[in-house]
């Protein structure tokens, strides 16, 4: 087991970017300090060949130029959307940056996904790296200075991502990883043939701009149901309002129970690679890359088109500051935001 840290060029403004490589017998993960991006993740296929299963770009400036897809990045302060780019917190209204149809998407223009983190090996851990960054009070209108720590580590066949955040004033927080997975290999084309199973009873209904209406919709007897395994593409073209609105799957699914628990299975049919998602978070946004359209070259000369990957963004509910009945996303100065997600790999039965 090992951790190596090296240079990864510079961001567009000249800020140096670094890369950490974590490696054990099962996995090899490359993380860059720009956006705390998961840049590469090698998993052995059914023939023992290492396959890079996450989409990505060759340089930090490429990630910047394609910032709207949040490729592989850690997203926050507030992942997903805040309706009307405004919310109340303790009877005070905050206006945050509107960057999508009058709403705030993925924290506006200066979120952690576009920040260069400090990076160092995690002390007393054999195969882990720690990335830290600060978001000053008032960034994109959000209150409180937030300190974020992201830890990537390998545990057997699992990639573990831990998030810790503190704030010096009351604020709202929602952190996720926005990796696009393709278990057949990052440049292998569509993921619609991937088999997928998700343990979820319901999803959040959204309006035409993907803002939750507040209504929770059971998945039973709808094309949104993945409780029984099926391919991602089997029902994606159905004449169903949620799929028409999202141009495919781009919905927040609610997860039962609490603590670190199983959420989903994903299988690449060509490689046989299977990924289990486990999380402490209350929900997962399933996004089938319906709007993916890179403006630069991708890793290894690949060309990504829509539905070339699927994101399983473990997180709190979108727009939760504006819905008192959603799980509370408030972070107070005497608290620590503490969430974990694990992507665990093995081979599926053929």
Secondary structure, 3 states (H helix, E strand, C coil): CEEEEEEEEECCCCCEEEEEEEECCCEEEEEECECCEEEEEEEECCCCCEEECECCCCCHHHHHHCHHHCCCCEECCECCEEHHHEEEECCEEEECCCCECCEEECCCCCCHHHCECEEEECCCCCCEEEEEEEECCCHHHCCCCEEEEEEEEEECCEEEEEEEEEECCCEECECEECCCECCCCCCCCCCCCCEEEECCCEEEEECCCCCEEEEEEECCCCCCCCCCCEECCCCCCCCCHHHHHHCCCEEEEECCCCCCEEEEEEECCCCCEEEEEEECCCEEEEECCCCCCCCCCCHHHCCCCCCCCEEEEEECCCCHHHCCCCCCCEECCCCCEEEEEEEEEEECCC
